[in-house]
Amino acid sequence: MSNVRFCYKTLDFDEKVEIHVRTLKNTQQFSDKGDIALNLGINSASWPLFGVIWPSGEILAHLMHEYEIENKKILEIGCGIGLASLVLNHRQADITATDYHPEVQNFLNENTKLNGDEEIPFIHTGWADIKNLSKYDLIIGSDLLYERDHVELLSAFIQNCAKQTCEVIIVDPGRGNYSKFNKIMISLGFILIEKEAKNLEYLEKSFKGQILYFNR
């Protein structure tokens, strides 16, 4: 990745907790030696999207900073830069991260080192790859519903990974696909509580989405 430019940031979560993150400098970066990403269906335009911090991901990370995690096995889906996973890992939660992008694990490992924490278990998988994954008590994700066909893939993936009693938290920036996703999740036995994100002083721009809480 010699042609890629990085950016280093420190995000404060309270007076005692700060998370250090190496991200791509911007969404104009690209490096795909050997066409590894291209062969996975990731083109040059979408390649850098994993490597920056998006508002939805930052909101999810702040939620996880205070969320009850005791005795919970947690999975972050489509983690990207993995800010929420980094926060949970810093809290010594039982967190596993997943993503389809071939560079995510490298960034995740680098960022856990920056924070002096243990390596985060990572699974490289797409939502269509229904594997024999573990079952989780809490499944989280942010800005996942940006394609129409993601709705059924994501709900099926969650169903495959969820314990019979499970919480699911999705931070959605207001994309048009979330209402269909909600209906499928309800058909799978989940109860939905939709909330507005509040106290967002840490964001640089306004957020017009919602937080979807599912319980079963």
CORVEN-V995011 format. One record per helix or strand of 3 or more residues. SS is the DSSP state (A for helix, B for strand). FROM is the first residue (numbers start at 1). TO is the last residue. If there is no record, write none. Layout:
<<SS	FROM	TO> <SS	FROM	TO>>
This chain:
<<B	6	12> <B	18	24> <A	33	39> <A	44	51> <A	55	66> <B	73	76> <A	83	90> <B	94	99> <A	104	114> <B	121	124> <B	136	142> <A	150	161> <B	162	172> <A	178	187> <B	191	195> <B	210	215>>
